[in-house]
Every structure is written in C-alpha cells, then in structure tokens.
C-alpha cells in the first residue's frame, strides 16, 4: 500500500479528530468509538485508506481495532490504535483526497472506489471484501487469555514483520494485482525455483562466513518443508488452484516448481505459523533473525529472482478474488 514504511508502524498523521477518539477510548468502561462492521478511514503511512473494522478489543486499558483495507488483499489486515482511524465523513473524505493529491498516489481508493476504475468496480470490491471477512472469530475473551495471546503475537511478529523490506511489500502488492485484478499467473515451472533459491542462499552464507552452520541448514530445510505443505493450503489465490493441480502431480514437490513469488507469500504467513510452535522466546528471536536474513537475500536479488510481469493466464479458473 502506498507510502508505508511497514504495516505495523503507527502514523503520527492521525491527530485531530482521531486523537480525541483515542482519549474517549481509554478505560474499559468507556464507549467504543468505532464498532465492528463500521467503515472508516485508516492511516497507512502518510495516506488515508477506506477500511472496515472487523474486530475490537480492549488491550491494556486501550481500545484497538482489527481493520481490513477495502479493495486490498487481507494480508494487509492489521490491529491499529484509534489514532490511526477517522470517521467516514465528508470532511474526512476531503482530507483523504488532499493527502492523495499531495502525494501524487493514484492508487488510493476514495469513498470505496478506485481512482483508476469506474464505479462498477466497487461491486467487485465489495464482494471480495465480504469473502475476506468470512471465518473471522467473534466473541469476547478473558483478560488473562488476551494478555497471553498478545504477548505471543508481538513475539512472533515483532522482528519479521516490522523489518519486512519495503520493496518486497510492493512486490506482494504487484503479485496480488497481477493475479486477482489482471488475471495473470506465474508461468510454471519457475526458474529459479524455491529449492534453487534456498540452495543459493546456503552458498551465499558459505561464501560470507567461510562455513555453513547446522542451524542455517536446518532453517532452510524447515522453510522448504513449510513451503511444500503450506502452498496448497494457504499460499494460492483461487485463480491459481487449477494451475497447481495441473503442475503438481505424484511425488513432485512444489518447491521444485514454484519460485520467489510464492516463497515471499510464505513469509507473510510465517508469524501465524510460528505462533503455534512451542518455542522459547530467545530461540524464536534467533529463528526470526535467520528468516529476516533470507528475506534480505531475496531483496538483494529481487531483480534476478522475481518476475516483473506475469505471462500466464487463468483460463477456466475461479474468478473470485482473495485466497
């Protein structure tokens, strides 16, 4: 999404009306300024995007909101404080337009519509947003349970997601747009494959360190295993599922067919996967450092590993958006 340094950074631009909302939010007994299902404007970087509040929770005597940015892949969904949100009013929509014009970013959606598409596109966006909200767990949780879950969430996301390279975030957005908006698929088999990339990474570490550590080899082996199992379950868009069935047959491993585009999607899912692993915090931090090093390796070789455009098409594939 335009102008963002990372998906978890709180933007100071949400002052004014949003700041007053934050004051009202403090305290468990106070009224919630934003409700589940409410459409709002949310700061992401220096810009405002139309979003929908999907969950609300009181954490450490402060209300926080889980938002989905309308028209964007659900990988961008995140928890935000009230100073990131504004009510969806005419005045705030004008503010959104002013910020967009100042930045020169034409991709910002205003009033639920894309600046690059006619109003008919909003129906497709609404359908996709409705699909993305399915399966969200609702209901209140005990305070102590929230505390444990919040600690686990921060531990698993703090390093990997907060330091996710900006250029690779843009790669993810382009990837989503090619598949879901333009109907283009990554032509398979890819070269280099995921298996090739991880092998190249090990060679890179050997050249840099004059040795290969057992832990580094274990991480790449585990990452390859995670990829092979996670790809059909959570890394494919609906339009790609038919292609997967055609390409992966018998004993063929996805890591020998797919490339950097799908490997990058795995890194977005890793915090969710790691949160279910029983691991000491120190060991988890070391693992994240190694994963972050692989991400930086992908960024360093972005021109060589990633496609600049997708050539395949999605004939006969399900036309629905989202994963």
C-alpha positions in Angstrom: 0.0 0.0 0.0 1.3 3.4 -0.9 3.8 5.3 1.2 4.1 2.8 4.0 7.4 2.0 5.7 5.9 -1.1 7.4 2.5 -2.4 8.2 2.8 -2.1 12.0 4.1 1.5 12.4 1.7 3.9 13.9 1.4 7.1 11.9 1.5 10.5 13.7 -0.7 12.0 11.0 -3.8 10.6 12.7 -4.1 13.5 15.1 -7.1 15.9 15.4 -10.4 14.1 15.5 -8.7 10.7 15.8 -6.7 11.9 18.8 -10.0 12.9 20.6 -11.4 9.4 19.7 -8.3 7.9 21.4 -9.0 9.9 24.6 -12.5 8.6 24.7 -11.3 5.0 24.1 -9.1 4.8 27.2 -10.6 2.9 30.1 -12.5 -0.4 29.9 -15.8 1.3 30.9 -15.8 3.9 28.2 -17.7 3.6 24.9 -16.0 2.2 21.8 -15.5 5.0 19.2 -15.6 2.5 16.3 -17.8 -0.6 16.1 -17.4 -3.9 14.3 -18.6 -3.7 10.7 -18.2 0.1 10.6 -16.5 1.6 7.6 -13.8 4.1 8.5 -10.8 5.9 7.0 -7.4 4.5 8.3 -4.0 5.9 8.1 -1.4 3.7 6.5 1.8 5.6 6.1 1.1 9.2 5.2 -2.2 8.4 3.4 -5.8 7.5 4.3 -7.5 4.4 3.0 -11.1 3.3 3.3 -11.2 0.3 5.7 -13.7 -1.8 7.7 -13.5 -2.6 11.4 -13.7 -6.3 11.8 -12.8 -6.8 15.5 -12.5 -4.6 18.6 -10.5 -5.4 21.7 -9.5 -3.6 24.9 -5.8 -4.1 25.5 -4.1 -2.7 28.5 -7.0 -0.2 29.0 -6.9 1.0 25.4 -9.3 0.0 22.6 -7.7 -1.4 19.5 -9.3 -2.3 16.2 -8.6 -5.0 13.6 -9.2 -3.4 10.2 -9.4 -4.7 6.6 -8.4 -2.2 3.9 -11.2 -2.3 1.3 -10.0 -3.5 -2.1 -6.7 -4.8 -0.7 -5.6 -8.3 0.0 -6.3 -9.5 3.5 -2.6 -9.9 4.1 -2.6 -6.1 4.9 -5.2 -6.6 7.6 -3.8 -5.3 11.0 -4.6 -4.2 14.5 -4.4 -0.4 14.9 -5.0 2.1 17.7 -7.7 4.7 17.4 -5.3 7.4 16.4 -5.0 5.6 13.1 -8.7 5.9 12.4 -11.1 8.6 11.3 -14.9 8.5 10.9 -16.1 8.2 7.3 -17.5 11.7 6.9 -17.5 14.1 4.0 -14.9 16.3 5.8 -12.5 13.4 6.3 -13.0 12.1 2.7 -11.9 15.6 1.6 -8.9 15.2 3.8 -8.2 11.8 2.2 -8.3 13.4 -1.2 -6.0 16.2 -0.2 -3.4 13.8 1.2 -3.7 11.7 -2.0 -3.2 14.8 -4.2 -0.2 15.9 -2.2 1.5 12.5 -2.5 0.6 12.0 -6.2 -0.5 8.5 -5.4 -3.3 7.5 -7.8 -3.9 4.1 -6.3 -5.6 5.3 -3.1 -9.3 4.3 -3.0 -11.6 7.1 -2.1 -15.2 6.6 -1.0 -14.9 2.9 -1.6 -13.9 3.4 -5.3 -10.6 3.2 -7.0 -9.3 6.4 -8.5 -8.4 4.3 -11.6 -11.7 2.5 -12.1 -15.3 3.4 -12.7 -18.0 2.9 -10.0 -18.9 -0.5 -11.3 -15.6 -1.8 -9.9 -16.9 -1.1 -6.4 -19.3 -4.0 -6.6 -16.5 -6.5 -7.2 -14.5 -4.9 -4.3 -17.5 -5.3 -2.0 -17.9 -8.9 -3.0 -14.2 -9.6 -2.3 -14.3 -7.8 1.0 -17.3 -9.8 2.0 -15.5 -13.0 1.2 -12.4 -11.9 3.1 -14.4 -11.4 6.3 -15.7 -15.0 6.4 -14.3 -17.1 9.1 -13.3 -14.3 11.4 -13.7 -15.3 15.0 -16.0 -13.1 17.1 -16.8 -13.0 20.8 -15.1 -11.8 24.0 -12.1 -13.4 25.6 -10.9 -13.4 29.2 -8.4 -10.7 30.1 -5.6 -13.1 31.0 -6.1 -15.0 27.8 -5.8 -11.8 25.8 -2.6 -10.9 27.6 -1.0 -14.3 26.7 -2.2 -14.1 23.1 -1.0 -10.5 22.7 2.5 -11.4 24.1 2.7 -14.4 21.6 1.5 -12.2 18.7 4.1 -9.5 19.4 6.9 -12.0 19.9 6.2 -13.8 16.6 5.6 -10.6 14.6 8.0 -8.0 16.2 11.1 -8.8 14.2 9.9 -10.4 11.0 7.0 -8.2 10.1 8.3 -4.9 11.5 11.5 -5.2 9.4 9.9 -6.6 6.3 11.7 -4.8 3.4 9.5 -2.1 1.7 10.5 -3.2 -1.8 9.3 -6.7 -1.1 6.0 -5.4 0.3 5.5 -3.6 -3.0 6.3 -6.9 -4.7 3.5 -8.6 -2.8 1.0 -5.9 -3.9 2.1 -6.2 -7.5 1.7 -10.0 -7.2 -1.8 -9.6 -5.8 -2.7 -7.2 -8.6 -1.4 -9.4 -11.4 -3.3 -12.5 -10.3 -6.6 -11.1 -8.9 -7.0 -7.9 -11.0 -5.4 -8.7 -14.3 -6.0 -12.5 -14.4 -2.3 -13.2 -15.0 -0.5 -16.2 -13.4 3.2 -17.0 -12.8 4.2 -19.3 -15.7 5.4 -22.6 -14.3 7.8 -24.1 -13.8 9.8 -21.1 -12.5 13.5 -20.6 -12.7 15.0 -20.3 -10.2 12.7 -22.5 -8.1 12.3 -22.2 -4.3 14.6 -25.1 -4.0 17.2 -23.3 -6.2 16.9 -20.0 -4.2 17.4 -21.7 -0.8 20.4 -23.6 -2.2 21.8 -20.3 -3.5 21.2 -18.8 0.0 23.3 -21.5 1.6 26.1 -20.9 -0.9 25.9 -17.2 -0.1 26.3 -17.9 3.6 29.2 -20.3 3.0 31.0 -17.6 0.9 30.3 -14.9 3.5 31.1 -17.0 6.7 33.6 -19.5 5.2 31.4 -22.2 6.6 27.8 -23.4 6.8 26.3 -23.6 10.2 24.0 -26.5 11.1 21.3 -24.1 12.3 21.3 -22.3 8.9 21.0 -25.6 7.0 18.1 -26.6 9.4 16.3 -23.3 8.8 16.4 -23.6 5.0 15.3 -27.3 5.2 12.4 -26.4 7.5 11.4 -23.4 5.3 11.4 -25.8 2.3 9.2 -28.2 4.2 6.9 -25.4 5.3 6.5 -24.2 1.8 5.6 -27.6 0.3 2.9 -28.1 2.9 1.6 -24.5 3.1 1.4 -23.8 -0.6 -1.8 -25.7 -1.4 -3.4 -24.8 1.9 -2.8 -21.1 2.2 -0.5 -19.6 -0.4 -2.6 -19.8 -3.5 -5.2 -17.5 -4.9 -8.4 -19.2 -6.1 -7.4 -18.4 -9.7 -4.1 -20.4 -9.2 -5.6 -23.6 -7.8 -6.4 -25.2 -11.2 -2.8 -24.5 -12.3 -1.5 -26.2 -9.1 -3.5 -29.4 -9.8 -2.1 -29.5 -13.3 1.6 -28.9 -12.3 1.9 -30.8 -9.0 1.3 -34.5 -9.6 2.7 -37.6 -8.0 5.8 -37.1 -5.9 6.6 -33.6 -7.4 7.4 -31.1 -4.6 6.0 -27.5 -5.0 9.4 -26.2 -4.1 10.9 -27.6 -7.3 8.2 -25.9 -9.5 7.3 -22.6 -7.9 9.6 -19.6 -7.4 10.2 -16.5 -5.4 6.8 -15.0 -5.9 5.1 -17.8 -3.9 8.0 -18.1 -1.4 7.5 -14.4 -0.5 3.9 -15.1 0.4 5.0 -17.7 2.9 6.9 -15.1 4.8 3.7 -13.2 5.3 2.1 -16.3 6.8 5.1 -17.3 9.0 4.1 -15.2 12.1 0.8 -17.0 12.1 2.5 -20.4 11.7 5.2 -19.7 14.3 2.7 -18.5 16.9 1.5 -22.1 17.2 5.0 -23.5 17.7 6.1 -24.2 21.3 9.5 -22.4 21.4 11.4 -20.3 23.9 11.3 -16.6 23.2 15.1 -16.4 22.8 15.1 -19.3 20.3 12.2 -17.7 18.4 14.0 -14.4 18.1 17.1 -16.2 16.7 14.9 -18.0 14.2 13.3 -14.8 13.1 16.8 -13.2 12.6 17.7 -16.1 10.3 14.4 -15.7 8.4 15.0 -12.0 8.1 18.4 -12.7 6.7 16.8 -14.8 4.0 14.3 -12.0 3.3 17.2 -9.6 2.8 18.8 -12.1 0.5 15.6 -12.1 -1.6 15.6 -8.3 -1.6 19.3 -8.2 -2.7 18.5 -10.5 -5.6 15.0 -9.2 -6.3 15.7 -8.4 -10.0 17.0 -11.9 -10.6 14.5 -13.9 -8.5 11.2 -12.2 -9.2 9.2 -11.7 -12.4 8.5 -8.1 -13.5 5.3 -9.3 -15.2 3.2 -12.4 -15.3 2.6 -14.1 -18.7 0.3 -17.0 -17.9 -3.5 -16.6 -17.9 -6.2 -18.0 -15.6 -8.5 -19.6 -18.2 -11.2 -21.7 -16.6 -10.1 -20.6 -13.1 -12.5 -19.3 -10.5 -12.9 -15.6 -11.0 -13.3 -14.8 -7.3 -10.7 -12.6 -5.6 -8.8 -13.5 -2.5 -7.2 -16.6 -1.1 
